[in-house]
Amino acid sequence: MKINKTILITGGAGFIGSALIRHIITKNDYRVVNVDKLTYSGNLQSLKSVESSERYIFEHVDICDEKELLRIFTDNQPDIVIHLAAESHVDRSIDSPREFIQTNIVGTFSLLEQSKNYWQSLKGVKKESFRFLHVSTDEVYGDLNETSELFTEDTPYDPSSPYSASKASSDHLVRAWYRTYGLPVLITNCSNNYGPFQFPEKLIPHIILNALAGKNLPVYGDGKQIRDWLYVDDHVKALMDVVQNAKVGETYNIGGNNEIQNIDVVRKVCFILDELVPNKLNGIGSYCELITYVKDRPGHDVRYAINAQKINKDLGWEPLNNFESGIQKTVKWYLNNIEWCDNILNGSYQLKRLGENFK
């Protein structure tokens, strides 16, 4: 009888985590153990297509709970850990930084400790092949304002927000556990993800749902902030390439090669909606008429941009979706899955702006 390798994924009910699990269950033969606390953005409905698989297990556990983590490692004997669990919205980190410190730093520490102890107990090939992949963000590098350069894996860290500072801290912890204890780690830093099943506090789904409801489309500052947009399915393929093929201790930037100003992203979504949903509320001619410029976010970085040449050179990965194809698929998915969106909006999140109530 064939014994499938097991991947333990933290944050598997989140946007990137659920995309990764759907990819693994449908494209690979690994067993998957999904460890998720199910905070506001965790949604098991995003995993309905794979939840009945005999290779899928869900554990409703907080990664800060080391006792429960020990049980999960003991019961499931994972071959790979992919760490995605994190508080991840910059605006929310401005309002409530404590939660970001707890999950992103303390939680990463707890997971590293249990992973290290488990790995040290292994023998032979299972120990040699064990991997811990930490998934992080390009926001740890700070701001590329007034330069045409791109973030590389050697760019110094210079985080601007409580969120990016907490992720930078977790990156440093992972590297320390590699250097000090020899834990076989890998780190990736990705650019802005988008695609189906994304929680609607993020820019693209927020704009889609506000537009359909006839609400204002808030754009921070002048809207000229530049981001590199990465379609989530391309990202999860890159993560699998890294965890299966990369050399221990390496870091890889993962980007979509799609630098676009936020205002142009919003306008593009509006143009697609104009075509697909011509019957608009409030008698407007174009959804672009709903665009409203609002006070900028405190400490808002002007430009992020990823140089992904290393992962292409070492592992042969490159994104399959440009922004044009990815955003078309994304908007159509939201239009075809309004029930999923309604279930989200019936909870605690009501498309309100966050990040203004700081003192």
N, C-alpha and C positions, 0 to 999 in steps of 0.2 A: 504494500500500500504506500502510495506517495505521500510524504509529509511536506506540506507547504510551509515555506518560511513565513514568519509572522512579523508584520510591521505594526508598531504601536504609534498611533498618531494622536498628539494632543491638539485640542481645538478643532476636532474633526467635524463639528456641527457648524462651524463658521464658514465664511465665504470661500476662502482658499482651501481650507481643510475638507469641506464637503466636495469641492470639485476634485481634489486629490483622491478622496475615497471612491468617488464614482469612477474615476479614471482607472484606479487600481483594480477594483472589483470587475470592471468590464474588459480591461485590456491585459491584466496580469493574473497570476494564480496565487498571489500572496493571501494569507489570512490577514485581516485588519482588525485591530483593537482600537476603537475610537474612545478616547478619554476626554470628556468635555463637562465643564461645570454648568453649561446651559445658562449663561448670563443673557442679557437682553438681546444680543446679536446671534446667539446660538439657536439654530432652528433645525430640528430633526426632520421637518418636512422636506428639507433640501436633500435628504437621503432616502426618500421613499422608494426610489427606483432600485435601491440595493439593500434595503433593510432586511429583506427576507432571505438574503444569501446566507448559506451555511458558513461562508468564510468571513462573515461580518459580525463583530461583537461590539456592543455599546456599553461603556462604563460611565455612569453619571458621577463624576469625581472631580474635585478641585485639585489642581496640581500642587497646591500648597499643603495638601494632606499627605504627608510622607508615609503614614501608616497604610493608607489606602493604596498609595503608589507601590509600596512593598508587596502588598497582596496581589496587585495586578501583574507586577513583574514575575512574582513567584508562580502565579496561576497560568500565565500565558507564555513565558519564556521567549520574549521577542528577539528577533535577529537584527532588527533595525528600529530606531526611535526617530520619528520626525516631529520636531517640536514647533507647532504653530500656535499654540494657545497664547493669546495676548489680548490685552485691551489695546485698541488700535486706532481710535479716532482722535485726531489732534484737538478738535474743539472740545470734546468731552474731557480730554486730559487737562485742559485749561480750567474747566469747572471743578473737576474731581481728580486731582493728581494722585491722591492716596491709593486709589484702586489700581492705578498704573504701576506704582511702585510695588504694591503687593503682588500682583499677578506677574508682571513682566520681569521683575528682579527676584523677589523672594520665591515666586513659583518656579522660575528657571533654576535657581539654586537648589530647590527641593528635588526637581527632576534630575538635575546633574548628579546630586548625591546618590539618589536611588539607582540611577543608570550606572554610575561608577561602581557602587557596591555589587550590583548584579553582574556587571561585566567582569569584575575581578573574581567572581565565583565561577566563571565559565572556564572551559578547558578546550584545547585543541582547535579544530577548524571553526567551531561556533564562536570562540573567543576572538580568533584572528579575523573573522569576517564581520563581527559586530560593528555597527555604525550608528552615530548620533548626529543627525542633521538638524541644525538650528536655522530656522527661516526668519530672516530679518528684513530690514527696509533700507532704501537709499537715503531716508531722512536722517540717518545717523551722521551723514557727511555734512549736513548743513546746507548752505546756500551757494549757488553758482552765479549769483547776480554780477553783472558787469564783466563777464568772461564768456568766451566761447568754448571753454574746456568741458570735459565730461568727467563724471565720477569714475575712477578706476578702483581696483581692489586695494591700491596703496594710498588713496586719498585719506588725509588725516580726518579723524572724527571731530565734528563741531556742531553738535545737536542744538536745536533752537527751542524746542517745545518740551513740556514734561513727557509727552509720548516718546519723542525721538531720544531724549536723554535716558529714559528707562530702557529703550531697546539697545542703545549704545552700551549701557551697563550690562545688559544680558549678553551681548556679544563678547564683552571683555571677560565675563565669567566663563563662558564656553571655552574661550582660548586659554584661560588660566587652568581649567580642568584638563585640557589637552597637554599643556606644557608641564604642569605639576604632577599630574597623576597618569598621564599617558592615555586618557580616554580618547578613543578614536573618533574625533569629531570632524564635521564639515559645516561650513557656514555659507549661506547665500543671502545676498542683499538685493531686493527687487525694487522695481519702480512701481508706479501707480497701477494697480490691478483694476480691471473692470470686466463685466460679463454677467451672465445669468446668476440669479440667486444672491446678488449682493444686497446687503442690508441698506435700506433707503436713507440712512443718514449720509451716505457717500454721494459725491457730486452727481454722477450720471443717473442713478435711479431716483435720486431726489428731484432732479430736473424733470425726468419723465413723468413721475407721479404728480408733481405740482402742476405741470402743464396740463395733464389730463383732467385735473380737478379745477382748472381755470384759476389757479393761484399764482401769485408772483413768483418769478424765478430769480432767487437771490444770487447775485454775483459779488464776491468780495472785492472791495477797492475798485481798481480800474479793470479788473479781469484779465490783466496781462501776465499773470503768473503762469509760468511754463512748467508742464509736467511731461514725463515720458510715459506713455500709456501702453500697458502690457495686458493682452487678453488672457484671462485666467487659465484657459485650457493650454495655452502655450507655456504658461508658468509651471503648471503641474507636470508637464512633460519634462521641463528642464529639471525640476526637483528630482524626478525619477532617474534622469540621466546622471545627476550628481551623486545620488546616494548609491547607485549601482556601479558607477565607473570612475568616480573621482578619487584621487590620492588623498589619504588621510591628512587632515590638517589644512586642507586648501579652503580658500574663500573664493566664491564666484558671484559677480554681479550679473543679474538677470534683468534685461530691459527689452522693450518692444521696438526700439528705434522709431518712436513716434513722438517727437517733441511738438506739443501743441499748446497754445495759450488757452486758459480756462474759458475765456469768453468765446473762443472759436469752438470749443467742445460744446458749450451750451447752444450756440447757434446751429451747430451740426445736428444736435438732437432735435432742435425745433424744426429744422428743414425736413428731417425724416418724418417727424410726426405730422407736419403739414401735408405730406404726401400720403401717409398711411391712415391718418385720422382727420379727414378734412372737415368733419362736423365738430366745430369747436364751441365751447361754452363762452358766454359773455359777449358774443357777437364780434369777436376779434378776427382779423384777416389772417394773421400768422401768429404762431406761438411766440415768436420773437418779441411781439408787443408786450409780453408778460415779463421780459427781462427787467430786473430792478437792481441797481447798484446799491450795495449796502456797505456799512462801515467795515473796514478790513479787519481780519483776524490779528490779535496781538502777536508780534514776532513772526509774521507770515513770511516764509521763505519765498523768494521771487522765482527761482529756477532750480529744478532738479533735472539731471540728464545722465543716463547710464552709458558707459562704454562696456559693451558685452562681448568684446573681441576674445577675451580669455576663454570663456565657456565655449565659444564657437571654435576656437583653435584647439583646445584640449579635448572637447567632448563632441564636437560637431553639431551642437545645438544652435538653432536659430528660430525666431518666431515664424509661425506659418501665417499669422493674421496681421495685415496692416490695419491701421485705425479704421479705414473705410469699411473693410469687410467685418471687422470686429464690432463696430458700433451698430451696423445694420443688424447683425445677429442679436445683439444685446437689446436694442429697442423692440425688435419683433418678439423676443422672448417675454419681455415685460408685458407687452400688449396681449400675448397669448396666455399669460399666467397672472391675471389680475386677482384671482382668488388667493394665490400665495401672498401677494402684496397686501390684500385686505386683511388676511390673518395676521400679518406683521403689524399693520397700522391699528388693528383692534387692541393691541397690547399697550405698552407704556410709551411707545414712540409715536408722535403725531406730526412728523415732518416739521417740527419746530427747530429754530436755529439754536445751536449750543455754542458755548465758548464766550458768552458775553457777560456772564455773571461772576467774573473774577473780581477780587479786591486786592 
